[in-house]
Amino acid sequence: MRANVLLKALIVGGAAAAFIVPLTMIWGVVKDRSRYRDKVTAEVATSTAQSQTLVGPLVVVRYRERLPAGGKGEAGQVRDGVEVLLPDSLSIRSTVRVETRQRGIYRVPVFRAANGLSARFRLPPRFGISSERQLLEEPRAEVVFGVSDPRGIHAVPVVRLDGATQEARPGAGLGWLEHGFSVPLPADAAGRRVALDANIEVMGTDRLLFSPIGAITDVELSSDWPDPGFVGAFLPDERTVTARGFQARWQLSRFATGIDDAMARIRDTNRSEAPGFLDTDLGVRFVQPVDVYQQSERAVKYGILFVFLTFVAFFLFEVLRRMAVHPIQYVLCGAALALFFLLLVSLSEHLPFAAAYLVSTGACVGLVAFYVGHVLRSMRLGLAFGGLLGVLYGFLYVILQSEDYALLLGALLLFVALAIVMIMTRRVDWYRLSEGG
């Protein structure tokens, strides 16, 4: 007879473990819906513009020179060279307006950024080309701007050099800066200071980044989007985030960005490769307020724990009140718990996550409380069981909202559950209970 309680416990434990299969299937549904959402986002980005990275302004100097003859007296070869000069100071003021594009049930943030750039160059004589080089023609200089997705430039950029408006031409003309535009720089600009101002409007999705190429770079970014995610190699020095939007500011020098080392590498290596400063960008990602699929996926990971704790509570009611509960009744309660997660995923696609969680919890807790009340022949116990289950779901919601403390809260939940079981069964004589059952 001693094996009765043990056998029932093993059956209940096996039934709880079996729910790993349906919970895994639900987890797969969440992943599939998340991938479909990402596909829709990519489609919107393809039809508008993708993430944008703004590079520039750069002064690009192109020249043609004759190389010295070799030791055997053959004629010197002709080579086309490129020099890139960076601004002494760069100031960027960007105002971003975000709107959402809907595709089916999904909304994708699309931004429009009005960027005002102000740069100051101190150009060396002959644009820094050594007088020892045998130039075949006068060097040609231009100011180049790079943008990662040119489809986002709907309006013609306005560029002013020393107050005079210049005509922008599409194309950057550099192997490592594939897309962009440029304006010509007069030959008499060599050996003097040049002031540049530009207004560039770009459209894109997901994120907006800038390259801090100035010896001193100052970036101010403001937007009406209330959920920014600051990305890149540098976090803002100042930030203000409210329900109406955000403001952020970066102030950097060449000592932090390593611009000089990056330019030295590009001079010494293959000029078709991207220089290092393209990896030191800064900016913002326009994050969706609540990623329902990430929240749902994390909730499903706690599914087996909730099934197990519910079965333990059900088992304690059965043992302590000497009532026989069939394993099928355990399975039906477990099925209601598993369906909670499927309801949560489906409802959160149409409702705010908190509202979807509340509706799913109310439906499942109400169903389980009604069923348990009839199984235990006491609606009072059914309501008590439902209340306990509601507390568990409330605790799960707190865990989902506290990602940094999820492990700690989960461990505390297990400890409290174990403590309650041990306290409730501290006077139970399991041998006599089995013999009397």
Sine and cosine of phi, psi and omega as CSV:
sin_phi,cos_phi,sin_psi,cos_psi,sin_omega,cos_omega
0.00,0.00,-0.37,0.93,-0.03,-1.00
-0.90,0.45,-0.37,0.93,-0.06,-1.00
-0.98,0.20,-0.18,0.98,-0.10,-1.00
-0.88,0.48,-0.82,0.57,-0.03,-1.00
-0.90,0.44,-0.66,0.75,0.01,-1.00
-0.89,0.45,-0.68,0.73,0.01,-1.00
-0.90,0.45,-0.68,0.74,0.02,-1.00
-0.90,0.44,-0.64,0.77,0.03,-1.00
-0.89,0.46,-0.66,0.75,0.03,-1.00
-0.91,0.42,-0.63,0.78,0.03,-1.00
-0.90,0.44,-0.71,0.71,0.01,-1.00
-0.90,0.45,-0.68,0.73,0.04,-1.00
-0.89,0.46,-0.64,0.77,0.04,-1.00
-0.91,0.42,-0.63,0.78,0.04,-1.00
-0.90,0.43,-0.64,0.77,0.04,-1.00
-0.91,0.43,-0.68,0.73,0.00,-1.00
-0.90,0.43,-0.53,0.85,-0.01,-1.00
-0.90,0.44,-0.38,0.92,0.00,-1.00
-0.96,0.27,-0.06,1.00,0.14,-0.99
-0.86,0.51,-0.59,0.81,-0.04,-1.00
-0.90,0.44,-0.83,0.56,0.02,-1.00
-0.90,0.44,-0.57,0.82,0.03,-1.00
-0.92,0.40,-0.59,0.81,0.07,-1.00
-0.91,0.42,-0.63,0.78,0.05,-1.00
-0.90,0.43,-0.65,0.76,0.04,-1.00
-0.91,0.42,-0.65,0.76,0.06,-1.00
-0.87,0.50,-0.62,0.78,0.07,-1.00
-0.90,0.44,-0.61,0.79,0.06,-1.00
-0.89,0.46,-0.68,0.73,0.03,-1.00
-0.87,0.49,-0.70,0.71,0.01,-1.00
-0.89,0.45,-0.66,0.75,0.01,-1.00
-0.89,0.45,-0.69,0.73,0.01,-1.00
-0.92,0.40,-0.58,0.81,0.04,-1.00
-0.92,0.40,-0.67,0.74,0.04,-1.00
-0.90,0.43,-0.62,0.79,0.03,-1.00
-0.91,0.42,-0.64,0.77,0.06,-1.00
-0.88,0.48,-0.69,0.73,0.03,-1.00
-0.89,0.45,-0.59,0.81,0.04,-1.00
-0.90,0.43,-0.69,0.73,0.03,-1.00
-0.89,0.46,-0.67,0.75,0.04,-1.00
-0.87,0.50,-0.68,0.73,0.03,-1.00
-0.90,0.43,-0.59,0.81,0.03,-1.00
-0.91,0.41,-0.66,0.75,0.05,-1.00
-0.90,0.44,-0.67,0.75,0.02,-1.00
-0.90,0.44,-0.59,0.80,0.01,-1.00
-0.92,0.39,-0.58,0.81,-0.03,-1.00
-1.00,0.09,-0.23,0.97,0.06,-1.00
-0.89,-0.45,-1.00,0.05,0.08,-1.00
-0.26,-0.96,0.49,-0.87,-0.04,-1.00
-1.00,0.01,-0.27,-0.96,0.03,-1.00
-0.84,0.54,0.58,-0.82,-0.07,-1.00
-0.90,-0.44,0.73,-0.69,0.13,-0.99
-0.83,-0.55,0.86,-0.51,-0.04,-1.00
-0.99,-0.17,0.83,-0.56,-0.01,-1.00
-0.86,-0.51,0.74,-0.67,0.08,-1.00
0.80,-0.60,0.08,-1.00,0.11,0.99
-0.99,0.11,0.55,-0.83,0.08,-1.00
-0.86,-0.51,0.64,-0.77,0.16,-0.99
-1.00,-0.06,0.91,-0.42,-0.02,-1.00
-0.96,-0.28,0.84,-0.54,-0.03,-1.00
-0.93,-0.36,0.84,-0.54,0.02,-1.00
-0.93,-0.36,0.68,-0.74,-0.03,-1.00
-0.53,-0.85,0.29,-0.96,0.06,-1.00
-0.81,-0.58,0.78,-0.63,-0.04,-1.00
-0.72,-0.69,0.37,-0.93,0.10,-1.00
-0.98,-0.21,0.83,-0.55,-0.02,-1.00
-0.97,0.25,0.49,-0.87,0.03,-1.00
-0.86,0.51,0.53,-0.85,0.02,-1.00
-0.91,0.42,0.49,-0.87,-0.01,-1.00
-0.97,0.26,0.02,-1.00,-0.05,-1.00
-0.91,0.41,-0.41,0.91,-0.03,-1.00
-1.00,0.00,0.06,1.00,0.11,-0.99
1.00,0.02,0.11,0.99,0.03,-1.00
-0.94,0.34,0.40,-0.91,-0.04,-1.00
-0.89,0.45,0.57,-0.82,0.01,-1.00
-0.92,0.38,0.59,-0.81,0.01,-1.00
-0.99,0.13,0.41,-0.91,0.04,-1.00
-0.99,-0.14,0.74,-0.67,-0.05,-1.00
-0.75,-0.66,0.65,-0.76,0.12,-0.99
-1.00,-0.06,0.82,-0.57,-0.04,-1.00
-0.90,-0.45,0.33,-0.94,0.01,-1.00
-0.68,-0.73,0.74,-0.67,0.14,-0.99
-0.88,-0.48,0.59,-0.81,0.01,-1.00
-0.85,-0.52,0.83,-0.56,0.01,-1.00
-0.94,-0.35,0.68,-0.73,-0.04,-1.00
-0.97,-0.23,0.43,-0.90,-0.01,-1.00
-0.95,0.31,0.51,-0.86,0.10,-1.00
-0.95,0.32,-0.55,0.84,0.05,-1.00
-0.60,-0.80,0.57,-0.82,0.01,-1.00
-0.64,-0.77,0.82,-0.57,0.04,-1.00
-0.84,-0.54,0.76,-0.64,-0.03,-1.00
-0.82,-0.58,0.78,-0.62,0.09,-1.00
-0.85,-0.52,0.92,-0.40,-0.10,-1.00
-0.85,-0.53,0.79,-0.62,0.08,-1.00
-0.90,-0.44,0.84,-0.54,-0.15,-0.99
-0.89,-0.46,0.76,-0.65,0.10,-0.99
-0.92,-0.40,0.79,-0.62,-0.08,-1.00
-0.93,-0.36,0.74,-0.67,0.11,-0.99
-0.80,-0.60,0.32,-0.95,-0.02,-1.00
-0.93,-0.36,0.70,-0.72,0.10,-1.00
-0.96,-0.27,0.77,-0.64,-0.05,-1.00
-0.98,-0.20,0.75,-0.66,0.09,-1.00
-0.76,-0.65,0.97,-0.22,-0.11,-0.99
0.94,0.34,-0.81,-0.59,0.02,-1.00
-1.00,-0.07,0.03,1.00,-0.11,-0.99
-0.97,-0.25,0.57,-0.82,0.06,-1.00
-0.89,-0.46,0.75,-0.67,-0.05,-1.00
-0.87,-0.50,0.83,-0.55,0.05,-1.00
-0.93,0.36,0.74,-0.67,0.09,-1.00
-0.81,-0.58,0.78,-0.62,-0.08,-1.00
-0.95,-0.33,0.46,-0.89,0.16,-0.99
-0.82,-0.57,0.88,-0.47,-0.10,-0.99
-0.92,-0.40,0.83,-0.56,0.13,-0.99
-0.99,-0.11,0.93,-0.36,-0.12,-0.99
-0.93,-0.36,0.84,-0.54,0.12,-0.99
-0.96,-0.29,0.86,-0.51,-0.04,-1.00
-0.91,-0.42,0.67,-0.74,0.06,-1.00
-0.73,-0.69,0.85,-0.53,-0.06,-1.00
-0.73,-0.68,0.49,-0.87,0.05,-1.00
-0.80,-0.60,0.79,-0.61,0.01,-1.00
-0.91,-0.41,0.62,-0.78,0.20,-0.98
-0.91,-0.40,1.00,-0.10,-0.14,-0.99
-1.00,0.08,0.75,-0.66,0.00,-1.00
-0.97,0.24,0.28,-0.96,0.08,-1.00
-0.85,0.53,0.59,-0.81,-0.04,-1.00
0.81,0.58,0.42,0.91,0.01,-1.00
0.84,0.54,0.52,0.86,0.06,-1.00
0.99,0.12,0.11,0.99,0.02,-1.00
-1.00,0.06,0.80,-0.60,-0.08,-1.00
-0.87,0.49,0.64,-0.77,0.03,-1.00
-0.92,0.39,-0.26,0.97,0.02,-1.00
-0.97,0.26,-0.27,0.96,0.00,-1.00
-0.98,0.20,0.62,-0.79,-0.02,-1.00
-1.00,-0.02,1.00,0.03,-0.02,-1.00
-0.98,0.21,0.68,-0.73,0.02,-1.00
-1.00,0.04,-0.27,0.96,0.03,-1.00
-0.38,-0.93,0.24,-0.97,0.01,-1.00
-0.91,0.41,0.66,-0.76,0.01,-1.00
-0.90,0.43,0.54,-0.84,0.03,-1.00
-0.94,-0.33,0.80,-0.60,-0.05,-1.00
-0.88,-0.47,0.55,-0.83,0.06,-1.00
-0.51,-0.86,0.38,-0.92,0.07,-1.00
-0.99,-0.14,0.79,-0.61,-0.11,-0.99
-0.88,-0.47,0.68,-0.73,0.13,-0.99
-0.87,-0.49,0.64,-0.77,0.04,-1.00
-0.90,-0.43,0.60,-0.80,0.07,-1.00
-0.65,-0.76,0.66,-0.75,-0.14,-0.99
-0.94,0.34,-0.57,0.82,0.01,-1.00
-0.76,-0.65,0.98,-0.18,-0.08,-1.00
-0.92,0.40,-0.25,0.97,0.03,-1.00
-0.90,0.43,-0.31,0.95,0.01,-1.00
-0.99,0.15,-0.09,1.00,0.03,-1.00
-1.00,-0.06,1.00,-0.07,-0.02,-1.00
-1.00,0.02,-0.51,0.86,0.01,-1.00
-0.97,-0.26,0.53,-0.85,0.01,-1.00
-0.92,0.38,0.82,-0.57,0.01,-1.00
-0.89,0.46,0.56,-0.83,0.04,-1.00
-0.96,-0.30,0.87,-0.50,-0.03,-1.00
-0.82,-0.58,0.76,-0.65,0.03,-1.00
-0.85,-0.52,0.77,-0.63,0.08,-1.00
-0.94,-0.34,0.90,-0.44,-0.06,-1.00
0.79,0.61,0.61,0.79,0.06,-1.00
1.00,0.01,-0.21,0.98,-0.02,-1.00
-0.99,-0.11,0.80,-0.61,-0.02,-1.00
-0.95,0.31,0.72,-0.69,-0.01,-1.00
-0.92,-0.40,0.47,-0.88,0.01,-1.00
-0.99,0.12,0.83,-0.56,0.01,-1.00
-0.99,0.15,0.65,-0.76,0.03,-1.00
-0.87,-0.48,0.69,-0.72,-0.01,-1.00
-0.92,0.39,0.52,-0.85,0.04,-1.00
0.98,-0.20,0.70,-0.71,0.02,-1.00
-1.00,-0.08,-0.50,0.86,0.07,-1.00
0.96,0.26,0.32,0.95,0.05,-1.00
-0.85,-0.53,0.63,-0.78,-0.01,-1.00
-0.89,0.45,-0.57,0.82,-0.04,-1.00
-1.00,-0.06,-0.02,1.00,0.07,-1.00
-0.76,-0.65,1.00,0.06,-0.23,-0.97
-0.94,0.33,-0.67,0.75,-0.11,-0.99
-0.89,-0.46,0.51,-0.86,0.06,-1.00
0.41,-0.91,-0.46,-0.89,0.02,-1.00
-0.43,-0.90,0.18,-0.98,-0.06,-1.00
-0.53,-0.85,0.30,-0.95,0.12,-0.99
-0.73,-0.69,0.58,-0.82,-0.02,-1.00
-0.94,0.34,0.49,-0.87,0.03,-1.00
-0.90,-0.45,0.82,-0.57,-0.04,-1.00
-0.89,0.47,0.48,-0.88,-0.05,-1.00
-0.90,0.43,-0.49,0.87,-0.03,-1.00
-0.97,0.24,0.01,1.00,0.05,-1.00
-0.96,0.30,-0.34,0.94,-0.01,-1.00
-0.90,0.44,0.69,-0.72,0.06,-1.00
0.99,0.13,0.22,0.97,0.02,-1.00
-0.60,-0.80,0.06,-1.00,0.02,-1.00
-1.00,0.04,0.60,-0.80,0.00,-1.00
-0.77,-0.64,0.76,-0.65,0.07,-1.00
-0.97,-0.24,0.74,-0.67,-0.03,-1.00
-0.80,-0.60,0.69,-0.73,0.11,-0.99
-0.73,-0.68,0.63,-0.77,-0.04,-1.00
-0.58,-0.82,0.57,-0.82,0.13,-0.99
-0.87,-0.49,0.88,-0.48,-0.08,-1.00
-0.77,-0.64,0.84,-0.55,0.09,-1.00
-0.97,-0.25,0.79,-0.61,0.01,-1.00
-0.77,-0.63,0.48,-0.88,0.03,-1.00
-0.86,-0.51,0.56,-0.83,-0.01,-1.00
-0.14,-0.99,-0.10,-1.00,0.02,-1.00
-0.75,-0.66,0.37,-0.93,0.14,-0.99
0.96,0.28,-0.88,0.47,-0.10,-0.99
-0.49,-0.87,0.42,-0.91,0.04,-1.00
-0.79,-0.61,0.82,-0.57,-0.09,-1.00
-0.78,-0.63,0.45,-0.89,0.07,-1.00
-0.77,-0.64,0.52,-0.85,0.07,-1.00
-0.99,-0.15,0.86,-0.51,-0.02,-1.00
-0.99,0.15,0.98,0.19,-0.15,-0.99
-1.00,-0.03,-0.13,0.99,-0.03,-1.00
-0.98,0.21,0.41,-0.91,0.15,-0.99
-0.86,0.52,-0.57,0.82,0.18,-0.98
-0.77,-0.64,0.80,-0.59,-0.04,-1.00
-0.83,-0.55,0.76,-0.65,0.01,-1.00
-0.79,-0.61,0.87,-0.49,-0.05,-1.00
-0.83,-0.55,0.79,-0.61,0.12,-0.99
-0.86,-0.50,0.79,-0.62,-0.08,-1.00
-0.76,-0.65,0.80,-0.60,0.04,-1.00
-0.72,-0.69,0.50,-0.87,-0.05,-1.00
-0.38,-0.92,0.31,-0.95,0.08,-1.00
-1.00,-0.02,0.13,0.99,0.00,-1.00
-1.00,0.06,0.83,-0.56,-0.13,-0.99
-1.00,0.09,-0.04,1.00,-0.08,-1.00
-0.79,-0.62,0.95,0.30,0.01,-1.00
-0.99,0.13,0.49,-0.87,0.17,-0.99
-0.83,-0.56,0.95,-0.31,-0.08,-1.00
-0.97,0.22,0.80,-0.60,-0.13,-0.99
-0.78,-0.63,0.09,-1.00,0.01,-1.00
0.98,-0.21,-0.17,-0.99,-0.07,-1.00
-0.98,0.18,-0.26,0.97,-0.07,-1.00
-0.72,-0.69,0.74,-0.67,0.13,-0.99
-1.00,0.07,0.44,-0.90,-0.03,-1.00
-0.91,0.42,0.54,-0.84,0.08,-1.00
-0.96,0.26,-0.54,0.84,0.04,-1.00
-0.72,-0.70,0.61,-0.79,0.03,-1.00
-0.47,-0.88,0.55,-0.84,0.09,-1.00
-0.66,-0.75,0.86,-0.51,-0.04,-1.00
-0.83,-0.55,0.83,-0.56,0.04,-1.00
-0.75,-0.66,0.00,-1.00,0.03,-1.00
-0.93,0.36,-0.27,0.96,0.00,-1.00
-0.99,-0.12,-0.09,1.00,0.00,-1.00
0.56,-0.83,-0.34,-0.94,-0.05,-1.00
-0.51,-0.86,0.34,-0.94,0.15,-0.99
-0.70,-0.72,0.63,-0.78,-0.01,-1.00
-0.57,-0.82,0.47,-0.88,-0.01,-1.00
-0.62,-0.78,0.68,-0.73,0.08,-1.00
-0.87,-0.50,0.67,-0.75,0.12,-0.99
-0.73,-0.68,0.89,-0.45,-0.11,-0.99
-0.73,-0.69,0.39,-0.92,0.11,-0.99
-0.83,-0.55,0.19,-0.98,-0.01,-1.00
-0.89,0.46,-0.36,0.93,0.03,-1.00
-0.93,0.37,-0.52,0.85,0.01,-1.00
-0.99,0.10,-0.62,0.78,-0.10,-0.99
-1.00,0.08,-0.37,0.93,-0.02,-1.00
0.93,0.37,0.56,0.83,-0.04,-1.00
-0.89,0.46,-0.67,0.74,-0.04,-1.00
-0.88,0.47,-0.68,0.73,0.03,-1.00
-0.90,0.43,-0.61,0.79,0.01,-1.00
-0.90,0.44,-0.67,0.74,0.01,-1.00
-0.93,0.36,-0.55,0.83,0.06,-1.00
-0.90,0.43,-0.62,0.78,0.01,-1.00
-0.92,0.40,-0.64,0.77,-0.03,-1.00
-0.94,0.35,-0.47,0.89,0.05,-1.00
-0.96,0.28,-0.53,0.85,-0.09,-1.00
-1.00,-0.03,-0.18,0.98,-0.06,-1.00
-0.87,-0.50,-0.11,-0.99,0.02,-1.00
-0.89,0.46,0.84,-0.54,-0.08,-1.00
-0.95,0.30,-0.07,1.00,0.07,-1.00
-0.99,0.12,-0.17,0.99,-0.01,-1.00
-1.00,0.02,0.46,-0.89,0.00,-1.00
-0.95,0.30,0.70,-0.72,0.06,-1.00
-0.95,0.32,0.25,-0.97,-0.09,-1.00
-0.91,0.41,-0.44,0.90,-0.08,-1.00
-0.93,0.36,-0.23,0.97,0.08,-1.00
-0.95,0.32,-0.22,0.98,0.02,-1.00
-0.99,-0.13,0.06,1.00,-0.04,-1.00
-0.89,-0.46,0.74,0.67,-0.02,-1.00
-1.00,0.08,0.12,-0.99,0.01,-1.00
-0.55,-0.83,0.43,-0.90,0.01,-1.00
0.28,-0.96,-0.47,-0.88,-0.15,-0.99
-0.63,-0.78,0.53,-0.85,0.13,-0.99
-0.93,-0.38,0.74,-0.67,-0.04,-1.00
-1.00,0.02,1.00,-0.05,-0.16,-0.99
-0.99,0.17,0.63,-0.78,0.16,-0.99
-0.90,0.43,0.68,-0.73,-0.07,-1.00
-0.80,0.61,-0.70,0.71,0.01,-1.00
-0.69,-0.73,0.87,-0.49,0.09,-1.00
-1.00,0.09,0.99,-0.11,-0.12,-0.99
-0.90,0.43,-0.51,0.86,-0.02,-1.00
-0.96,0.28,-0.60,0.80,0.08,-1.00
-0.92,0.40,-0.67,0.74,0.05,-1.00
-0.89,0.45,-0.70,0.72,-0.01,-1.00
-0.91,0.41,-0.64,0.77,0.02,-1.00
-0.89,0.46,-0.67,0.75,0.04,-1.00
-0.91,0.40,-0.59,0.81,0.02,-1.00
-0.91,0.42,-0.66,0.75,-0.02,-1.00
-0.89,0.45,-0.55,0.84,0.01,-1.00
-0.88,0.48,-0.43,0.91,0.05,-1.00
-1.00,-0.02,0.04,1.00,-0.08,-1.00
-0.87,0.49,-0.74,0.67,-0.05,-1.00
-0.90,0.43,-0.55,0.84,0.05,-1.00
-0.90,0.44,-0.66,0.75,-0.01,-1.00
-0.94,0.35,-0.63,0.78,0.07,-1.00
-0.88,0.47,-0.69,0.72,-0.02,-1.00
-0.89,0.45,-0.72,0.69,-0.01,-1.00
-0.91,0.42,-0.61,0.79,0.03,-1.00
-0.91,0.41,-0.67,0.74,0.04,-1.00
-0.90,0.43,-0.61,0.79,0.04,-1.00
-0.89,0.46,-0.71,0.71,0.02,-1.00
-0.89,0.46,-0.66,0.75,0.03,-1.00
-0.89,0.46,-0.67,0.75,-0.01,-1.00
-0.91,0.42,-0.62,0.78,0.02,-1.00
-0.91,0.42,-0.66,0.75,0.07,-1.00
-0.85,0.52,-0.67,0.74,-0.03,-1.00
-0.91,0.41,-0.70,0.71,-0.07,-1.00
-0.95,0.31,-0.75,0.66,-0.11,-0.99
-0.94,0.34,-0.49,0.87,-0.01,-1.00
-0.98,-0.19,0.12,0.99,0.04,-1.00
0.80,0.60,0.74,0.68,0.01,-1.00
-0.89,-0.45,0.62,-0.79,-0.01,-1.00
-1.00,-0.02,0.86,-0.52,0.06,-1.00
-0.90,-0.44,0.82,-0.57,-0.07,-1.00
-0.96,0.28,0.56,-0.83,0.04,-1.00
-0.82,0.57,-0.52,0.85,0.02,-1.00
-0.89,0.46,-0.56,0.83,0.03,-1.00
-0.93,0.38,-0.58,0.82,0.13,-0.99
-0.87,0.49,-0.73,0.69,-0.06,-1.00
-0.88,0.47,-0.65,0.76,0.00,-1.00
-0.90,0.44,-0.66,0.75,0.06,-1.00
-0.90,0.43,-0.65,0.76,0.04,-1.00
-0.90,0.44,-0.60,0.80,0.03,-1.00
-0.90,0.45,-0.64,0.77,0.05,-1.00
-0.89,0.46,-0.62,0.78,0.03,-1.00
-0.92,0.39,-0.66,0.75,0.01,-1.00
-0.92,0.40,-0.62,0.78,0.01,-1.00
-0.91,0.41,-0.37,0.93,0.07,-1.00
-0.82,0.58,-0.70,0.71,-0.06,-1.00
-0.94,0.35,-0.58,0.81,0.06,-1.00
-0.93,0.37,-0.65,0.76,0.08,-1.00
-0.88,0.48,-0.65,0.76,-0.02,-1.00
-0.88,0.47,-0.71,0.71,-0.01,-1.00
-0.90,0.44,-0.75,0.67,-0.08,-1.00
-0.93,0.38,-0.65,0.76,-0.01,-1.00
-0.95,0.30,-0.55,0.83,-0.04,-1.00
-0.94,0.35,-0.25,0.97,0.09,-1.00
-0.97,0.25,-0.27,0.96,-0.05,-1.00
-0.85,-0.52,-0.32,0.95,-0.03,-1.00
-0.84,-0.54,0.35,-0.94,0.19,-0.98
-0.83,0.56,0.54,-0.84,-0.13,-0.99
-0.85,0.53,-0.66,0.75,-0.01,-1.00
-0.88,0.47,-0.68,0.73,0.02,-1.00
-0.92,0.40,-0.65,0.76,0.04,-1.00
-0.89,0.45,-0.64,0.77,0.02,-1.00
-0.91,0.41,-0.66,0.75,-0.02,-1.00
-0.91,0.42,-0.69,0.72,-0.01,-1.00
-0.91,0.41,-0.70,0.71,-0.01,-1.00
-0.89,0.45,-0.67,0.74,0.01,-1.00
-0.90,0.44,-0.72,0.69,-0.01,-1.00
-0.87,0.49,-0.66,0.75,-0.01,-1.00
-0.91,0.42,-0.75,0.67,-0.07,-1.00
-0.95,0.31,-0.67,0.74,0.01,-1.00
-0.90,0.43,-0.67,0.74,0.02,-1.00
-0.89,0.46,-0.67,0.74,0.01,-1.00
-0.90,0.44,-0.72,0.69,-0.03,-1.00
-0.92,0.40,-0.66,0.76,0.00,-1.00
-0.89,0.45,-0.67,0.74,0.04,-1.00
-0.88,0.47,-0.69,0.72,-0.05,-1.00
-0.94,0.34,-0.70,0.71,-0.03,-1.00
-0.91,0.42,-0.59,0.81,0.04,-1.00
-0.85,0.52,-0.63,0.78,0.04,-1.00
-0.97,0.24,-0.58,0.82,0.02,-1.00
-0.91,0.42,-0.69,0.72,-0.02,-1.00
-1.00,0.04,0.02,1.00,0.02,-1.00
0.85,0.53,0.60,0.80,0.01,-1.00
-0.38,-0.92,0.94,-0.35,0.02,-1.00
-0.92,0.39,-0.45,0.89,0.06,-1.00
-0.89,0.46,-0.71,0.70,0.04,-1.00
-0.92,0.39,-0.57,0.82,0.05,-1.00
-0.88,0.47,-0.68,0.73,0.04,-1.00
-0.92,0.40,-0.62,0.79,0.05,-1.00
-0.90,0.44,-0.66,0.75,0.02,-1.00
-0.91,0.43,-0.68,0.73,0.04,-1.00
-0.89,0.45,-0.62,0.79,0.06,-1.00
-0.89,0.45,-0.66,0.75,0.04,-1.00
-0.89,0.45,-0.67,0.75,0.02,-1.00
-0.92,0.40,-0.61,0.79,0.05,-1.00
-0.89,0.46,-0.61,0.79,0.06,-1.00
-0.89,0.46,-0.66,0.75,0.03,-1.00
-0.88,0.48,-0.69,0.72,0.01,-1.00
-0.93,0.38,-0.58,0.81,0.08,-1.00
-0.90,0.44,-0.63,0.78,0.03,-1.00
-0.92,0.40,-0.62,0.79,0.03,-1.00
-0.88,0.47,-0.65,0.76,0.01,-1.00
-0.89,0.46,-0.64,0.76,0.05,-1.00
-0.88,0.47,-0.65,0.76,0.02,-1.00
-0.89,0.46,-0.68,0.73,-0.03,-1.00
-0.91,0.42,-0.55,0.84,0.00,-1.00
-0.99,0.11,-0.21,0.98,-0.04,-1.00
-0.88,-0.48,0.95,0.30,-0.10,-1.00
-0.88,0.48,-0.62,0.78,-0.04,-1.00
-0.92,0.39,-0.41,0.91,-0.05,-1.00
-0.92,-0.39,0.31,0.95,-0.07,-1.00
-0.88,0.47,-0.70,0.72,-0.02,-1.00
-0.90,0.44,-0.69,0.72,0.00,-1.00
-0.89,0.45,-0.72,0.69,-0.02,-1.00
-0.92,0.40,-0.62,0.79,0.05,-1.00
-0.89,0.45,-0.66,0.75,0.03,-1.00
-0.91,0.42,-0.66,0.76,0.04,-1.00
-0.89,0.45,-0.63,0.78,0.03,-1.00
-0.88,0.48,-0.71,0.71,0.02,-1.00
-0.90,0.44,-0.66,0.76,-0.01,-1.00
-0.90,0.43,-0.70,0.72,0.00,-1.00
-0.90,0.44,-0.67,0.74,0.02,-1.00
-0.88,0.47,-0.70,0.71,0.02,-1.00
-0.90,0.44,-0.66,0.75,0.00,-1.00
-0.89,0.46,-0.66,0.76,0.01,-1.00
-0.90,0.44,-0.69,0.73,0.02,-1.00
-0.88,0.47,-0.71,0.71,-0.03,-1.00
-0.91,0.41,-0.62,0.78,0.00,-1.00
-0.93,0.37,-0.67,0.74,-0.03,-1.00
-0.93,0.36,-0.48,0.88,-0.07,-1.00
-0.95,-0.31,0.26,0.97,-0.09,-1.00
-0.92,0.40,-0.42,0.91,-0.03,-1.00
-0.96,-0.27,0.13,0.99,-0.03,-1.00
-0.99,0.17,0.77,-0.64,0.12,-0.99
-1.00,-0.08,0.99,-0.16,-0.13,-0.99
-0.93,0.37,-0.55,0.84,0.05,-1.00
-0.90,0.43,-0.76,0.65,-0.03,-1.00
-0.92,0.40,-0.58,0.82,0.03,-1.00
-0.89,0.46,-0.64,0.77,0.01,-1.00
-0.93,0.36,-0.67,0.75,-0.02,-1.00
-0.93,0.38,-0.54,0.84,0.00,-1.00
-0.99,0.12,-0.26,0.97,-0.02,-1.00
-0.99,0.14,0.00,0.00,0.00,0.00
